[in-house]
Amino acid sequence: MWLALLTAAPAALAAKVAYYDATYRAAFKPGIPHAQVQLDLAGEKLPSKVVLRIDPKRYRNFRSSEPIEVTDDEVTWRPQGNRSSLSYEFVVNHQRSSGSYDSYITPNWALFRGDKLAPSTRVTAARNLRSRTTIEFDLPKGWSAVTPYASSGEERFRIDDPKRRFDEPEGWMLVGKIGVRSERIQHVNAVIAAPEGDSARRQDALAFINWNLPKLLEVFPDFPKRLLIVSAGDPMWRGGLSGPGSIFLHSDRPLISENRTSPLLHELVHVALGIRGDKESDWIVEGLAEFYSIQTLRRSGGIGQNRYEQAVENLKKWARRAPTLFGKSSTGATTARAVLVFQQVDAEIRSLTNNTASLDDVARKLAAKRGEISLTELQEVAQQVAGKPVQSLRREELTKPVVEREP
Ligand SMILES: [Zn+2]
């Protein structure tokens, strides 16, 4: 009887949900360094208040059919009636502290993140009110757009994030005169795009993913259905950067570097895991990305046992230069040290479970949870998998100076 009730309940709840349309329209013109963006809301009921968190250097000229309040870091908009819109200019170029760009526009293309084109938004609305969000591009002749989302019309993409009541665009986007290749690898539709004439080796990258992704999917079966990889050359940041369902990789980066790591696989693991560290735990995020980058190459036969062992030797030398794992962001030596920790954790879980479980099971559980990760959570998940506390994850163990130990 209560089974019938249970099945009836979600339907009753669903009936109460009301939707309104939220449409981001982004217009680009060659030679103009910003996009003209308009957010249109339409529906029987609209949110009562929309607050955008802004960086005044990147967003300007806010206008609306309703009165708006604009301060240095926020824009407050109170939509009215059944239809309301807000427009602004989005300055595409953005330089990192290193001087290279993580968002860039030329007369022929623009590369940026969807969650920058749309500033972070806080919506006040009735509890049952949800957005049906799309992003549409108004582009010069000969231009096209790729985003992490499936196309739902000409240069139009539907954004659906079931966890949110107001869906905002996220991940990497490339518009312009671009070349695109795509391929389906198991359940994943992989799309690789770069500006026309760019040196990015799209076919090589696709072949590389074709042979490595299946190994990664064995660890992460819930990998996003769509994967977008965008590349461009200088002055873009000379590395890889991942976003939801998408990756930027500088065109000049090799698929496998001299030290046997793969920047592309590293970013793919970030997409698969979808986790970020708390204030001291970036080493968990970066360590797992690098661990599975090297492991995937080994499992796919991309590197043999000898070259794998050399890679581990390199990591050991490098790790000695990391005074601690715990810090706001983990790079080079810290990440090398973190990879060695995960090797020990893997070995310990395998030995505690007679080889019936491994770090793969921990990583899979973390990917299912997603979101922020702390050492305590990692210890808990590892304990669930191993059946008892994992010694190599004890804080005392992790804070010891690095000594060479065989995994
Ligand atoms: Zn990383």
Residues whose N, C-alpha, C, O or C-beta is under 5 A from the ligand:
A	BS01	ZN	E286 A289
